[in-house]
């Protein structure tokens, strides 16, 4: 019975006490860093073994902790495998029961979405306990009186085996966790100053030292000298390289202006060359926070919002772009008809073999509701309804579990959509190929000559009654040879076929 109670102490008592110590610091000091749990709990546990070393059978403690380490590691791997790497799955809830001494920190870190700390902390607690007990047992008088004639390597072999199993499980656990749905299907997730971007635009800012922006080889005929006269820009993510290049060409000393603004605490990226996204940018235009909005034509909902605000819009096409569908590069399907695409996204076609591909489920990903590409997709579908998109759960800032649309990931049988420049110009997606639609490839040439069926206008949207006279001049500039050169050299098709 004595060993039973000791085993229970090793399994639950000491880890639970260490968890409570972390919880006290968490509440009193506000230690919200997940890694604090990963290392503080094991440290407290090992200190407790050192303090209790004269009252415990340390050899037995080492053996029990080695067994617990192995069992916990295997159970954690099983939970993450069954839950596809997510700590929000039912399988992980079962694991919480198995690892109940860590229940409080697990629950807290799980809902703070920093579960990596406890995923490391739980096995590390038993691993550290095993190591310290092995070391202490070698120096313990009580354990030295128990004769063991086995060679040292034989004595250590069970612990090495437990360590090897833990290492293997840990490698697979890390892989599963890093590819959990919250990460895998959330898009690319670059933090772009105070906005949100799926692409790293660091080298596309007007003040970048390693600029990738298009520059003219001559002084444009139209420039704006005074900062107060410069129309404020915003736009769709894919258009940022276009309008940043335009600002660099037309707005005098815009790099200096934006460098100074970037050092402040701005609500959005930039002071004049700003970036939010299609949805927020349109609302900012209607609410008179920006003057120029670059992107696709406004959607029906956006026009309704402008009407609700009694704002008249002027929409000027300044270039052309291709709305494209893409698959994994080793998918044998190279072409889909428009009707096949609509049938896939309506839910009538669900297997690639139905369109000449492998016997494989089609995983047709969609985009978030307010994105420009989703608005284009809804327009493309016409009267055919989109099936409900795949979703995954995330935890927002108020600790509410909400559903997010699962965006494209390189899953077997995946199908996604975007704009051509996003895929080829910005290399947003890796390992994919663009599909021909109705037998026409989405090349820049086919977009420019209009033969690609999903050619769409790249537009500059403004408020019709904007009092800044430079707004209309900027429209003229975008239609001029200089403006069209920037559009083309950035990677879009011009309004007319290039001679």
C-alpha positions as CSV (number, residue, x, y, z in Angstrom):
1,X,0.0,0.0,0.0
2,X,2.9,2.3,0.8
3,X,4.1,2.0,-2.8
4,X,0.6,2.6,-4.1
5,X,0.3,5.9,-2.2
6,X,3.8,6.9,-3.4
7,X,2.9,6.1,-7.0
8,X,-0.2,8.2,-6.6
9,X,1.9,11.0,-5.2
10,X,4.3,10.8,-8.2
11,X,1.5,10.7,-10.7
12,X,-0.9,13.3,-9.3
13,X,0.3,14.9,-6.0
14,X,3.6,16.5,-7.0
15,X,2.5,17.5,-10.6
16,X,-0.8,19.0,-9.2
17,X,1.1,20.9,-6.5
18,X,3.5,22.2,-9.2
19,X,0.5,23.2,-11.4
20,X,-1.0,25.1,-8.4
21,X,2.3,27.0,-8.0
22,X,2.2,28.0,-11.6
23,X,-1.4,29.0,-11.3
24,X,-0.7,31.3,-8.4
25,X,2.0,33.1,-10.4
26,X,-0.3,33.1,-13.4
27,X,-3.0,34.9,-11.4
28,X,-0.8,37.2,-9.3
29,X,1.9,38.1,-11.8
30,X,0.0,37.8,-15.0
31,X,2.4,35.3,-16.5
32,X,0.4,34.6,-19.7
33,X,3.4,33.2,-21.6
34,X,2.7,29.5,-22.5
35,X,6.4,28.7,-22.2
36,X,6.3,29.7,-18.5
37,X,4.1,26.7,-17.8
38,X,6.4,24.5,-19.9
39,X,9.3,25.1,-17.7
40,X,8.0,26.4,-14.4
41,X,5.9,23.3,-13.6
42,X,8.8,20.8,-14.2
43,X,11.2,23.0,-12.2
44,X,8.8,23.1,-9.2
45,X,8.2,19.3,-9.5
46,X,12.0,18.6,-9.4
47,X,12.5,20.9,-6.4
48,X,9.8,19.0,-4.5
49,X,11.5,15.7,-5.2
50,X,14.8,17.2,-3.9
51,X,13.0,18.4,-0.7
52,X,11.3,15.1,-0.2
53,X,14.3,12.9,-1.1
54,X,14.7,11.5,2.4
55,X,11.1,10.4,2.7
56,X,10.8,8.7,-0.7
57,X,12.1,5.6,-2.4
58,X,13.9,7.5,-5.2
59,X,14.6,4.4,-7.3
60,X,10.9,3.6,-7.2
61,X,10.0,7.2,-8.0
62,X,12.3,7.1,-11.0
63,X,10.7,3.9,-12.3
64,X,7.1,5.2,-11.8
65,X,7.9,8.5,-13.5
66,X,9.5,6.7,-16.4
67,X,6.4,4.6,-16.9
68,X,4.2,7.7,-16.6
69,X,6.4,9.6,-19.1
70,X,5.9,6.8,-21.6
71,X,2.1,6.5,-21.1
72,X,1.5,10.3,-21.1
73,X,3.6,10.7,-24.3
74,X,1.7,7.9,-26.1
75,X,-1.7,9.3,-24.9
76,X,-0.8,12.8,-26.0
77,X,0.2,11.5,-29.5
78,X,-3.1,9.6,-29.7
79,X,-5.1,12.6,-28.7
80,X,-3.4,14.9,-31.2
81,X,-3.6,12.3,-34.0
82,X,-7.3,11.7,-33.4
83,X,-7.9,15.5,-33.1
84,X,-5.8,16.4,-36.2
85,X,-3.4,18.3,-34.0
86,X,-6.1,20.5,-32.4
87,X,-6.3,21.0,-28.7
88,X,-10.0,21.9,-29.1
89,X,-11.0,18.3,-30.1
90,X,-12.9,15.8,-28.0
91,X,-9.9,13.5,-28.1
92,X,-7.8,16.2,-26.4
93,X,-10.5,16.6,-23.7
94,X,-10.1,12.9,-23.0
95,X,-6.4,13.4,-22.7
96,X,-7.1,16.1,-20.1
97,X,-8.8,13.5,-18.0
98,X,-5.8,11.2,-18.3
99,X,-3.5,14.1,-17.3
100,X,-5.9,15.5,-14.7
101,X,-3.1,16.8,-12.3
102,X,-2.5,19.4,-15.0
103,X,-6.2,20.1,-15.6
104,X,-6.2,23.8,-14.6
105,X,-3.2,25.0,-16.6
106,X,-4.4,22.9,-19.5
107,X,-7.8,24.5,-19.5
108,X,-6.4,28.0,-19.1
109,X,-3.7,27.7,-21.8
110,X,-6.1,25.9,-24.1
111,X,-8.5,28.8,-24.1
112,X,-5.8,31.4,-24.4
113,X,-4.7,29.5,-27.5
114,X,-1.1,29.1,-26.2
115,X,-1.4,25.3,-25.5
116,X,2.1,24.7,-26.7
117,X,3.3,25.4,-23.2
118,X,1.3,22.7,-21.5
119,X,1.9,20.2,-24.4
120,X,5.6,20.5,-23.6
121,X,5.2,21.0,-19.9
122,X,3.3,17.7,-19.1
123,X,5.8,15.2,-20.5
124,X,8.7,17.5,-19.4
125,X,7.5,17.3,-15.8
126,X,7.6,13.5,-15.8
127,X,10.9,13.5,-17.7
128,X,12.5,16.0,-15.3
129,X,11.2,14.0,-12.4
130,X,12.7,10.8,-13.8
131,X,16.1,12.3,-14.3
132,X,16.3,14.0,-10.9
133,X,15.2,10.8,-9.1
134,X,17.7,8.7,-11.0
135,X,20.5,11.1,-10.0
136,X,19.4,11.4,-6.4
137,X,18.9,7.6,-6.1
138,X,22.6,7.2,-7.0
139,X,23.5,9.2,-3.9
140,X,20.8,8.0,-1.6
141,X,22.0,5.8,1.3
142,X,18.6,4.0,1.4
143,X,18.9,3.0,-2.3
144,X,22.6,2.2,-2.0
145,X,21.8,-0.5,0.5
146,X,19.7,-2.3,-2.1
147,X,22.3,-4.3,-3.9
148,X,22.0,-4.4,-7.7
149,X,24.8,-6.2,-9.5
150,X,23.6,-5.3,-13.0
151,X,25.9,-3.2,-15.2
152,X,25.1,0.5,-15.3
153,X,23.8,0.4,-18.9
154,X,21.3,-2.3,-17.9
155,X,20.1,-0.2,-15.0
156,X,19.6,2.8,-17.3
157,X,18.2,0.9,-20.2
158,X,14.5,1.3,-19.1
159,X,14.9,5.0,-18.7
160,X,16.7,5.4,-22.1
161,X,13.8,3.4,-23.7
162,X,11.3,5.7,-22.1
163,X,13.2,8.7,-23.4
164,X,13.4,7.2,-26.9
165,X,9.6,6.6,-27.0
166,X,9.0,10.1,-25.7
167,X,11.3,11.6,-28.3
168,X,9.5,9.8,-31.1
169,X,6.1,10.7,-29.8
170,X,7.3,14.3,-29.4
171,X,8.4,14.7,-33.0
172,X,5.0,13.5,-34.3
173,X,3.2,15.6,-31.7
174,X,5.0,18.7,-32.9
175,X,4.3,18.0,-36.5
176,X,0.6,17.4,-35.8
177,X,0.3,20.6,-33.6
178,X,2.0,22.8,-36.1
179,X,-0.4,21.6,-38.8
180,X,-3.5,21.8,-36.7
181,X,-6.6,23.2,-38.5
182,X,-6.3,26.6,-36.8
183,X,-2.9,27.0,-38.6
184,X,-3.3,24.9,-41.7
185,X,-6.5,26.4,-42.9
186,X,-6.3,29.9,-41.7
187,X,-4.4,31.3,-44.7
188,X,-0.8,32.6,-44.4
189,X,-1.3,34.9,-41.6
190,X,1.4,37.5,-41.9
191,X,1.0,40.4,-39.4
192,X,1.3,43.4,-41.6
193,X,1.7,46.3,-39.2
194,X,-1.7,47.0,-37.8
195,X,-3.6,45.5,-40.7
196,X,-3.9,41.9,-41.7
197,X,-2.3,40.3,-44.7
198,X,-1.9,36.8,-46.1
199,X,1.3,38.0,-47.9
200,X,4.5,39.5,-46.6
201,X,4.5,43.0,-48.1
202,X,7.7,44.2,-46.3
203,X,9.5,44.9,-49.6
204,X,6.5,46.6,-51.2
205,X,6.3,49.5,-48.8
206,X,7.2,52.9,-50.2
207,X,10.0,53.2,-47.7
208,X,11.5,49.7,-48.1
209,X,15.3,49.6,-48.5
210,X,14.9,46.4,-50.7
211,X,12.0,47.7,-52.7
212,X,10.2,45.5,-55.2
213,X,8.0,48.3,-56.4
214,X,7.8,49.3,-60.0
215,X,9.6,52.6,-60.7
216,X,9.4,54.8,-63.8
217,X,12.6,55.7,-65.7
218,X,11.4,59.3,-66.0
219,X,9.6,62.0,-64.1
220,X,5.8,61.6,-64.5
221,X,4.0,64.6,-65.9
222,X,1.7,64.6,-62.9
223,X,3.1,64.9,-59.3
224,X,1.6,66.1,-56.0
225,X,4.0,68.1,-53.9
226,X,2.1,68.9,-50.7
227,X,1.2,66.1,-48.2
228,X,-2.2,67.7,-47.5
229,X,-3.2,67.4,-51.2
230,X,-2.4,63.7,-51.5
231,X,-5.5,61.5,-51.8
232,X,-5.4,58.7,-49.2
233,X,-5.1,55.2,-50.7
234,X,-6.4,51.8,-49.6
235,X,-7.3,48.7,-51.4
236,X,-7.4,44.9,-51.9
237,X,-4.3,43.0,-50.8
238,X,-3.3,42.0,-54.3
239,X,-3.4,45.6,-55.4
240,X,-1.1,47.0,-52.8
241,X,2.0,46.7,-55.1
242,X,0.2,48.7,-57.7
243,X,-1.0,51.6,-55.7
244,X,2.2,51.7,-53.6
245,X,4.2,52.0,-56.9
246,X,1.8,54.8,-58.0
247,X,2.3,56.7,-54.8
248,X,6.1,56.3,-55.1
249,X,5.9,57.8,-58.6
250,X,3.4,60.6,-58.0
251,X,3.5,61.6,-54.3
252,X,6.6,63.7,-53.5
253,X,8.7,62.4,-50.6
254,X,6.1,59.8,-49.8
255,X,8.8,57.5,-48.4
256,X,9.8,60.1,-45.8
257,X,6.1,60.7,-44.9
258,X,5.4,57.0,-44.4
259,X,8.6,56.3,-42.6
260,X,7.7,58.9,-40.0
261,X,4.1,57.6,-39.8
262,X,5.3,54.0,-39.4
263,X,7.1,55.0,-36.1
264,X,3.8,56.1,-34.6
265,X,0.9,54.1,-33.3
266,X,-1.3,54.1,-36.3
267,X,-4.6,52.3,-36.6
268,X,-3.8,51.0,-40.1
269,X,-0.6,50.6,-42.0
270,X,0.5,53.9,-43.3
271,X,-0.7,57.5,-43.2
272,X,-1.5,58.0,-46.9
273,X,-0.6,54.7,-48.5
274,X,-2.7,52.6,-46.2
275,X,-3.7,48.9,-46.1
276,X,-6.6,47.1,-44.4
277,X,-8.4,44.8,-46.9
278,X,-11.2,44.8,-49.4
279,X,-14.0,44.9,-46.8
280,X,-12.5,47.4,-44.4
281,X,-11.1,49.5,-47.2
282,X,-14.5,49.9,-48.9
283,X,-16.1,51.0,-45.6
284,X,-13.2,53.5,-45.1
285,X,-13.9,54.9,-48.6
286,X,-17.6,55.3,-47.9
287,X,-16.9,56.8,-44.5
288,X,-14.5,59.4,-46.1
289,X,-11.4,58.0,-44.4
290,X,-9.7,57.3,-47.7
291,X,-10.1,58.7,-51.2
292,X,-8.8,56.0,-53.6
293,X,-9.7,52.3,-53.3
294,X,-7.9,49.9,-55.6
295,X,-9.5,46.4,-56.2
296,X,-12.3,44.6,-57.9
297,X,-15.6,46.1,-58.7
298,X,-17.7,46.6,-55.6
299,X,-20.0,43.7,-54.7
300,X,-23.8,44.0,-54.5
301,X,-23.6,44.2,-50.7
302,X,-21.0,47.0,-51.0
303,X,-23.2,49.0,-53.3
304,X,-26.1,48.6,-50.9
305,X,-23.9,49.9,-48.1
306,X,-22.9,52.9,-50.1
307,X,-26.6,53.6,-50.9
308,X,-27.4,53.3,-47.2
309,X,-24.7,55.9,-46.5
310,X,-26.0,58.1,-49.4
311,X,-22.6,58.0,-51.1
312,X,-22.3,58.0,-54.9
313,X,-19.4,56.0,-56.3
314,X,-17.3,56.3,-59.4
315,X,-15.8,53.0,-60.5
316,X,-13.0,53.3,-63.1
317,X,-11.4,50.2,-64.7
318,X,-7.6,50.7,-64.7
319,X,-6.4,47.2,-65.7
320,X,-7.5,43.6,-66.1
321,X,-6.9,40.5,-64.0
322,X,-7.7,36.8,-64.2
323,X,-9.8,35.0,-61.5
324,X,-8.2,31.6,-61.3
325,X,-8.7,28.2,-59.9
326,X,-5.7,26.1,-58.7
327,X,-4.9,22.6,-57.6
328,X,-1.8,20.7,-56.4
329,X,0.9,20.6,-59.0
330,X,0.7,16.8,-59.3
331,X,-3.1,16.7,-59.9
332,X,-3.6,15.3,-63.4
333,X,-6.5,17.6,-64.2
334,X,-5.5,20.6,-66.2
335,X,-8.8,22.0,-67.3
336,X,-12.3,22.5,-66.0
337,X,-15.4,24.0,-67.6
338,X,-17.2,26.8,-66.0
339,X,-20.2,24.5,-65.4
340,X,-18.0,21.8,-63.8
341,X,-16.6,24.4,-61.4
342,X,-20.1,25.5,-60.5
343,X,-21.1,21.9,-60.0
344,X,-18.1,21.3,-57.7
345,X,-18.8,24.3,-55.5
346,X,-22.5,23.6,-55.4
347,X,-21.8,20.1,-54.2
348,X,-23.0,18.1,-57.3
349,X,-19.5,16.9,-58.2
350,X,-17.5,15.6,-55.3
351,X,-14.8,13.3,-56.8
352,X,-12.0,14.2,-59.3
353,X,-12.7,11.1,-61.4
354,X,-16.0,12.7,-62.4
355,X,-13.9,15.4,-64.3
356,X,-11.2,13.1,-65.6
357,X,-8.9,12.9,-62.6
358,X,-8.1,10.4,-59.9
359,X,-10.6,8.5,-57.8
360,X,-10.1,11.1,-55.0
361,X,-12.4,13.4,-53.0
362,X,-12.5,17.0,-54.1
363,X,-11.7,19.3,-51.2
364,X,-13.1,22.6,-52.6
365,X,-11.9,25.4,-50.3
366,X,-13.5,28.7,-50.1
367,X,-12.4,32.2,-48.9
368,X,-13.7,34.4,-46.1
369,X,-17.0,36.1,-46.7
370,X,-15.6,39.6,-46.9
371,X,-12.6,38.9,-49.2
372,X,-12.4,40.2,-52.7
373,X,-11.9,36.7,-54.2
374,X,-15.0,35.4,-52.3
375,X,-17.1,38.3,-53.7
376,X,-15.8,37.4,-57.2
377,X,-16.6,33.7,-56.6
378,X,-20.2,34.5,-55.7
379,X,-20.5,36.6,-58.8
380,X,-19.1,33.8,-60.9
381,X,-21.6,31.3,-59.4
382,X,-24.5,33.4,-60.5
383,X,-27.8,31.8,-59.5
384,X,-26.0,28.6,-58.4
385,X,-25.6,28.6,-54.6
386,X,-22.3,27.8,-53.0
387,X,-22.3,24.8,-50.7
388,X,-21.4,25.5,-47.0
389,X,-17.7,25.9,-46.7
390,X,-15.5,23.7,-44.5
391,X,-14.7,25.5,-41.2
392,X,-12.5,25.1,-38.2
393,X,-12.8,26.5,-34.7
394,X,-10.7,29.3,-33.3
395,X,-10.9,31.2,-30.0
396,X,-11.3,34.9,-30.3
397,X,-10.1,37.6,-27.9
398,X,-13.2,37.2,-25.7
399,X,-12.5,33.4,-25.3
400,X,-15.5,32.6,-27.5
401,X,-15.1,29.6,-29.8
402,X,-16.1,30.7,-33.3
403,X,-16.1,29.1,-36.8
404,X,-13.7,30.4,-39.5
405,X,-13.8,29.5,-43.2
406,X,-11.1,26.9,-44.0
407,X,-8.9,28.4,-46.7
408,X,-6.7,26.5,-49.2
409,X,-4.1,24.0,-47.9
410,X,-2.1,21.5,-49.9
411,X,-4.4,18.6,-48.9
412,X,-4.8,15.7,-51.3
413,X,-7.5,16.6,-53.8
414,X,-7.5,20.3,-52.9
415,X,-9.1,23.0,-55.1
416,X,-8.9,26.7,-54.4
417,X,-9.3,30.1,-56.1
418,X,-7.8,33.5,-56.1
419,X,-6.5,36.1,-58.5
420,X,-3.7,35.2,-60.9
421,X,-1.3,37.9,-59.6
422,X,-1.6,36.6,-56.1
423,X,-0.4,33.1,-57.2
424,X,2.2,34.0,-59.8
425,X,3.2,37.6,-59.0
426,X,3.3,37.3,-55.2
427,X,3.9,33.5,-55.0
428,X,1.2,33.3,-52.3
429,X,0.6,29.6,-52.8
430,X,3.4,27.0,-53.2
431,X,3.3,23.8,-55.1
432,X,0.2,24.6,-57.1
433,X,-0.8,24.9,-60.8
434,X,-3.4,27.1,-62.4
435,X,-6.2,25.4,-64.2
436,X,-7.4,26.3,-67.7
437,X,-11.1,27.3,-67.7
438,X,-13.2,26.3,-70.7
439,X,-10.0,25.3,-72.5
440,X,-8.2,28.6,-72.1
441,X,-5.2,29.0,-69.8
442,X,-5.0,32.1,-67.5
443,X,-1.9,33.6,-69.0
444,X,-1.3,37.3,-69.0
445,X,-1.6,37.3,-72.8
446,X,-5.0,35.6,-72.7
447,X,-6.2,37.9,-69.9
448,X,-5.1,41.0,-71.9
449,X,-6.7,39.8,-75.2
450,X,-9.9,38.9,-73.3
451,X,-10.0,35.2,-74.4
452,X,-9.7,33.9,-70.8
453,X,-13.3,33.6,-69.7
454,X,-12.8,34.8,-66.1
455,X,-11.1,38.1,-66.9
456,X,-12.2,40.8,-64.4
457,X,-11.5,44.5,-64.2
458,X,-9.0,46.0,-61.9
459,X,-10.8,49.1,-60.7
460,X,-10.2,52.4,-58.9
461,X,-13.2,53.3,-56.9
462,X,-13.7,56.8,-55.6
463,X,-16.5,58.9,-54.1
464,X,-18.1,60.9,-56.9
465,X,-18.3,64.1,-54.8
466,X,-14.8,63.9,-53.3
467,X,-13.8,67.6,-52.9
468,X,-10.1,66.8,-53.4
469,X,-9.4,67.8,-57.1
470,X,-6.4,65.4,-57.2
471,X,-8.8,62.4,-57.0
472,X,-9.9,63.0,-60.6
473,X,-6.3,63.7,-61.6
474,X,-5.2,60.4,-60.1
475,X,-7.9,58.6,-62.2
476,X,-6.5,60.3,-65.3
477,X,-3.0,59.3,-64.3
478,X,-4.0,55.6,-63.9
479,X,-5.4,55.8,-67.5
480,X,-2.3,57.5,-68.9
481,X,0.6,55.7,-70.4
482,X,2.6,56.0,-67.1
483,X,-0.2,54.6,-65.1
484,X,-0.7,51.7,-67.5
485,X,3.0,51.0,-67.5
486,X,2.9,50.6,-63.7
487,X,-0.1,48.3,-63.9
488,X,1.6,46.1,-66.6
489,X,5.0,46.0,-65.0
490,X,3.5,45.1,-61.6
491,X,2.1,42.0,-63.3
492,X,-1.5,42.9,-64.3
493,X,-2.9,43.2,-67.8
494,X,-3.5,46.7,-69.2
495,X,-6.8,48.0,-70.4
496,X,-5.7,47.4,-74.0
497,X,-3.6,44.7,-75.6
498,X,0.1,45.7,-75.6
499,X,1.4,46.3,-79.1
